[in-house]
Amino acid sequence: MDTDQQKWDERYRTKALVLPTPMPFVSNSLSLAQPGCVLDLACGDAASALYFARRGFDVVAADISGEALERVHYFARMLGVSIRTVQLDLDSDDWLDILNEVHPGLINNIVVTRYKPSQALWHQLAQRLAPEGMLMLTTYNMQQHQLHGFNADYCLQPAEYTGVDPLLSLRYSASVKDGDDRLDEYIFCRPDGA
Ligand SMILES: C[S@@+](CC[C@H](N)C(=O)[O-])C[C@H]1O[C@@H](n2cnc3c(N)ncnc32)[C@H](O)[C@@H]1O
């Protein structure tokens, strides 16, 4: 079994079953979401997926950890909402094929929280976004490394994804402090015709 999967499975297996709350960045951005589907990528407990599912979006939650996805099913049942889940490894070559089995076609909204996409993944996400679609990313920035020693490989460099993909147009970006966490927030859209 993949070591990343083992590590995360173990974390989720031993974590208390407490309904997750969405990050303020996600709930504050609801008005920018496009009607249709939402993909919560590297979803974990799927706070974002649950938030959008409660508001009537067609939601897919994806993660490498089967244990995380079991929890997502549990929370979805608790709230009486429907979420499709898919177990995949974003570092693999076939993750898009696996996603296609659950959700073929373009995606209106992609949400990534507390996970740093690789550059290759970023371009794949841009391609998969529907016209007018929204791509939201928030995760730790380099201050999290400098202040707390968090692994720099998982931290965003300043403006790391700004202007990287020609399909994407930046709508919003900010660096924020959330308790002890230092995070960067981005919202990109894919203009119609891009
Ligand atoms: C820090 S957690 C964030 C979870 C959730 N997005 C949140 O904000 O609470 C990182 C998540 O990425 C998932 N993950 C790590 N490596 C992955 C990979 N290669 N493919 C898919 N998911 C992965 C983990 O299982 C974990 O759920």
The ligand as an ORCA input file, in Angstrom:
! r2SCAN-3c Opt
* xyz 0 1
  C      -3.994     18.417      5.529
  S      -5.222     17.300      4.889
  C      -6.445     18.462      4.294
  C      -7.802     17.844      4.226
  C      -8.920     18.838      3.871
  N      -8.783     19.346      2.532
  C      -8.959     19.951      4.872
  O      -8.722     21.124      4.526
  O      -9.234     19.673      6.058
  C      -4.481     16.733      3.371
  C      -5.320     15.700      2.647
  O      -4.673     15.348      1.428
  C      -4.845     13.968      1.222
  N      -3.758     13.524      0.340
  C      -2.436     13.496      0.632
  N      -1.747     13.046     -0.423
  C      -2.655     12.790     -1.408
  C      -2.549     12.314     -2.742
  N      -1.358     11.983     -3.269
  N      -3.683     12.156     -3.463
  C      -4.892     12.465     -2.917
  N      -5.053     12.938     -1.666
  C      -3.938     13.098     -0.916
  C      -4.787     13.353      2.608
  O      -5.379     12.084      2.702
  C      -5.513     14.413      3.420
  O      -6.886     14.119      3.520
*
